[in-house]
Amino acid sequence: MTGGRGRLGRLTDAVLGGARAARDKASELRDGLRTSDEPERALVAPLLPDEEVRYVGLAPVRAPENHRAGSQLADRVNAELAGALDPRALFGLLNIVNPVAWVDAVMTPVRIVAGVLLLPGGAAVLAVGGPEPTEVDRPGPGQAPEPRQPVPLTPQQEAFRALFRLSRYRPLADQLAEIAYRRRYVFSGDLATLAGSLLLFLERYTGTPLAVTDTHLHLLRMGRRPDPGREDRRRPQVLWSVERRRVARIDCDHGAARLMQFPSTIVFDDGSWIRIVNPATRDDQTRFLTAVRDIPGRRPAA
């Protein structure tokens, strides 16, 4: 019996020792994933001297491609669009009666004042350095590559087109309709809203984290943190901003917030919404939730 108890004791010690080793290893892994946004907040603070920077994301947010919740179009649209090659056909399916008025709603009140573009719904964007070069223009469906003439645009429309790198050879209405249709499952479906203006920047720019202050939500152009020991040469820019009071709620999926995947839906007071995904660690998720704790919405369980 004594020998049996000795063997049992050794087995118990081995099991307990293995459990402790596994726990220590898990703790070590968690510590290795611990992050701080202090370097990013230090870089962003000078851009926002009148605001208290509470959070700066460490990874870019994105609009998921295939999220279908809140689809704004009936099932008939999918069948009707299957053979639709003319993007102008999208207007009828998107319930856009007057394409010219719709584009004006997206463009207005786009104003260029001291380098600042004011987008629909009161969101603002800093057009640092002026319009950027356009991407390679491609002909639309049924269009011959050559010859082509640029579409006449007003100065405001040209600044808008260049900022979002839209083609100068195709009507802006067609291109905006295509964006609205392609992303209809991840936002409210109307580009002339706060969610729509945010979507345009997520479509146009990459590497754009969110920042939260005591008064605003900002979308930044920043770049990734350099490797340890390397000089931090990032020069953050504010791309898009909206006052916190315009954010009606932020819903985070129950049970969906997990390591390196953090889906949220931001709802604005104009009724528009957009679903975003932030590939963030747990620490980053916690900091974001703390920064927006006074904004209503569903939050994941601790």
C-alpha positions in Angstrom: 0.0 0.0 0.0 2.8 2.4 0.9 4.5 1.7 -2.5 1.1 2.3 -4.2 0.6 5.6 -2.4 4.2 6.6 -3.4 3.6 5.9 -7.0 0.2 7.8 -6.8 1.9 10.7 -5.1 4.6 10.9 -7.8 1.9 10.7 -10.5 0.0 13.5 -8.8 3.1 15.6 -8.5 3.9 15.1 -12.2 0.3 16.0 -13.2 0.4 19.1 -11.0 3.9 20.0 -12.2 2.7 19.7 -15.8 -0.3 21.9 -15.1 1.8 24.6 -13.5 4.2 24.5 -16.5 1.3 24.9 -18.9 -0.1 27.7 -16.8 3.3 29.5 -16.7 3.7 29.0 -20.5 0.2 30.4 -21.1 1.1 33.4 -18.9 4.3 33.9 -20.8 2.4 33.9 -24.1 -0.1 36.4 -22.8 2.7 38.7 -21.6 4.3 38.5 -25.0 1.1 39.7 -26.5 0.6 42.6 -24.1 0.7 45.9 -26.0 0.6 49.5 -25.2 -0.5 52.4 -27.5 1.5 55.0 -25.6 4.0 55.5 -28.6 1.0 56.0 -31.0 -0.8 58.3 -28.6 2.3 60.4 -28.2 2.6 60.8 -32.0 -1.1 61.6 -32.5 -1.5 64.1 -29.6 0.2 67.0 -31.3 -2.3 66.7 -34.2 -5.2 67.1 -31.8 -4.0 69.7 -29.3 -7.5 70.5 -28.0 -8.5 66.8 -27.5 -7.6 64.1 -25.0 -6.3 61.1 -26.9 -7.8 58.0 -25.2 -7.0 55.3 -27.7 -5.1 54.7 -30.9 -5.5 51.4 -32.7 -2.4 49.3 -33.3 -3.7 47.7 -36.5 -5.8 49.0 -39.4 -9.5 48.6 -39.4 -11.2 47.2 -42.5 -14.7 46.7 -43.9 -15.3 43.0 -44.3 -16.1 41.8 -47.8 -18.8 39.2 -47.2 -20.7 40.2 -44.1 -24.3 40.0 -45.1 -26.2 41.2 -42.0 -28.4 44.2 -42.7 -28.6 43.7 -46.5 -30.4 46.7 -48.0 -31.5 45.0 -51.2 -34.1 42.3 -51.9 -33.1 38.9 -53.2 -34.4 39.9 -56.6 -31.4 42.2 -57.0 -29.0 39.4 -57.1 -30.8 37.7 -60.0 -31.3 41.0 -61.8 -27.7 42.0 -61.5 -26.4 38.7 -62.7 -26.5 39.9 -66.3 -26.2 43.6 -65.7 -23.1 45.0 -67.3 -24.0 48.7 -67.2 -23.3 50.1 -63.8 -26.0 52.8 -64.3 -28.5 49.9 -63.9 -27.5 49.9 -60.3 -29.2 53.2 -59.6 -32.7 51.7 -60.1 -31.8 48.7 -57.9 -30.5 51.0 -55.2 -33.6 53.1 -55.3 -31.7 56.1 -56.7 -34.3 58.0 -58.7 -32.1 60.9 -59.7 -28.4 60.0 -60.1 -27.4 63.6 -60.5 -29.0 64.6 -57.3 -27.6 61.6 -55.6 -24.0 62.4 -56.6 -24.5 66.0 -55.5 -25.6 64.7 -52.1 -22.4 62.7 -51.9 -20.3 65.6 -53.1 -22.0 68.3 -51.0 -21.0 69.8 -48.7 -17.5 68.9 -50.0 -15.6 72.1 -49.6 -11.9 72.9 -49.8 -11.0 75.4 -47.1 -7.5 75.5 -45.8 -7.0 71.9 -47.0 -10.0 70.5 -45.2 -12.7 68.6 -47.0 -16.1 68.5 -45.2 -18.0 65.3 -46.1 -21.7 64.6 -45.8 -23.0 64.4 -42.2 -20.4 66.7 -40.8 -17.4 64.4 -41.0 -14.1 66.1 -41.9 -11.0 65.0 -43.7 -7.6 66.6 -43.9 -6.4 66.5 -47.5 -2.7 66.7 -46.7 -0.6 67.8 -49.6 -3.5 68.2 -51.9 -5.0 65.6 -54.3 -2.8 62.5 -55.0 -2.1 61.0 -58.4 -4.8 58.6 -59.7 -4.4 54.9 -60.1 -4.3 53.4 -63.5 -7.7 54.1 -65.1 -9.4 51.2 -66.6 -12.2 51.3 -69.1 -15.7 50.5 -67.9 -17.8 47.6 -69.2 -18.2 47.9 -72.9 -15.8 50.8 -73.2 -12.9 50.7 -75.6 -9.5 51.4 -74.0 -8.7 54.1 -76.5 -9.4 56.8 -77.3 -11.0 58.3 -74.2 -11.7 61.8 -73.0 -11.7 62.8 -69.3 -15.2 63.5 -67.9 -15.6 67.2 -67.3 -15.7 68.0 -63.5 -15.9 71.0 -61.3 -12.9 71.8 -59.2 -14.6 70.3 -56.1 -15.5 67.2 -57.9 -12.0 66.8 -59.3 -10.5 67.2 -55.8 -13.0 64.5 -54.6 -12.1 62.2 -57.5 -8.4 62.6 -57.0 -8.6 62.1 -53.2 -10.3 58.7 -53.6 -8.4 57.8 -56.8 -11.5 57.3 -58.9 -11.1 57.1 -62.7 -11.2 60.4 -64.5 -12.6 58.7 -67.6 -15.8 57.3 -66.2 -18.7 59.2 -64.6 -18.4 59.6 -60.9 -22.0 58.5 -60.5 -21.2 55.1 -62.0 -18.2 54.5 -59.8 -19.9 55.6 -56.6 -22.8 53.3 -57.4 -20.5 50.4 -57.8 -18.9 51.1 -54.4 -22.3 51.3 -52.8 -23.5 48.1 -54.4 -20.3 46.1 -53.7 -20.3 47.1 -50.0 -24.1 47.0 -49.4 -23.7 44.2 -46.8 -21.3 46.1 -44.5 -22.8 49.5 -44.4 -26.2 51.2 -44.7 -26.0 51.5 -48.5 -26.0 55.3 -48.9 -22.7 57.0 -49.5 -24.2 60.4 -48.6 -24.1 59.5 -44.9 -21.5 59.4 -42.1 -21.1 55.7 -42.6 -20.8 56.1 -46.3 -18.0 58.7 -46.0 -16.1 56.5 -43.6 -16.5 53.6 -46.0 -15.0 55.7 -48.8 -11.8 56.1 -46.8 -11.6 52.5 -45.8 -12.0 51.7 -49.5 -9.3 54.2 -50.5 -6.7 53.9 -47.8 -4.9 50.9 -46.2 -3.2 50.9 -42.8 -5.8 53.2 -41.2 -6.3 52.7 -37.5 -9.1 54.3 -35.4 -8.3 56.8 -32.7 -10.7 57.8 -30.0 -10.5 61.1 -28.1 -12.8 62.7 -25.5 -14.7 64.5 -28.3 -14.1 62.7 -31.6 -13.6 59.5 -33.5 -10.7 59.7 -36.0 -9.5 57.6 -38.9 -5.7 57.9 -39.2 -3.1 57.4 -41.9 -0.2 56.2 -39.8 1.6 52.9 -40.8 2.7 50.1 -38.6 4.9 50.4 -35.6 8.6 49.8 -36.5 10.5 46.8 -35.1 12.2 47.2 -31.7 15.4 49.2 -31.9 14.5 50.9 -35.2 13.7 54.6 -35.4 10.0 55.5 -35.5 9.6 57.7 -38.6 5.8 57.6 -38.7 4.1 60.9 -39.4 0.4 60.3 -38.6 -2.3 62.2 -40.5 -6.0 62.6 -39.7 -8.0 61.3 -42.7 -11.6 61.4 -41.3 -13.2 62.7 -38.2 -16.6 62.8 -36.6 -17.8 64.1 -33.2 -18.6 61.5 -30.6 -22.0 63.0 -30.1 -22.8 61.8 -33.7 -22.1 58.2 -32.7 -25.4 56.7 -31.6 -24.0 53.3 -30.5 -21.2 50.8 -31.0 -22.2 47.1 -31.0 -19.5 44.5 -30.6 -20.5 40.9 -31.4 -21.2 38.8 -28.3 -18.8 35.9 -28.4 -17.1 37.1 -31.6 -14.5 39.3 -30.0 -11.4 37.1 -29.7 -7.7 37.3 -30.2 -6.8 39.1 -33.5 -10.4 39.5 -34.6 -12.7 42.3 -33.2 -15.9 42.9 -35.2 -17.9 46.0 -34.4 -20.8 47.9 -35.9 -20.8 51.7 -35.5 -24.2 53.4 -35.8 -24.4 57.1 -36.4 -27.2 59.5 -35.5 -28.2 60.0 -39.1 -29.3 56.3 -39.1 -26.4 55.0 -41.1 -24.2 52.2 -39.9 -21.0 50.4 -40.9 -19.5 47.1 -39.8 -15.7 47.2 -39.3 -13.2 44.6 -38.2 -10.1 45.5 -36.1 -7.4 42.7 -36.1 -6.4 43.6 -32.5 -5.0 41.8 -29.5 -7.1 41.5 -26.3 -5.2 44.4 -24.7 -6.0 46.6 -27.7 -9.7 45.5 -27.6 -9.9 46.3 -23.9 -8.4 49.8 -24.5 -10.9 50.5 -27.2 -13.9 49.4 -25.1 -12.7 51.5 -22.3 -12.3 54.6 -24.5 -15.9 54.2 -25.8 -17.5 53.0 -22.6 -19.8 56.0 -22.4 -21.2 55.3 -25.9 -24.3 52.9 -25.8 -24.1 49.5 -27.4 -23.6 45.7 -26.9 -20.2 44.7 -25.6 -18.6 41.3 -25.3 -18.6 39.5 -21.9 -15.4 39.9 -20.0 
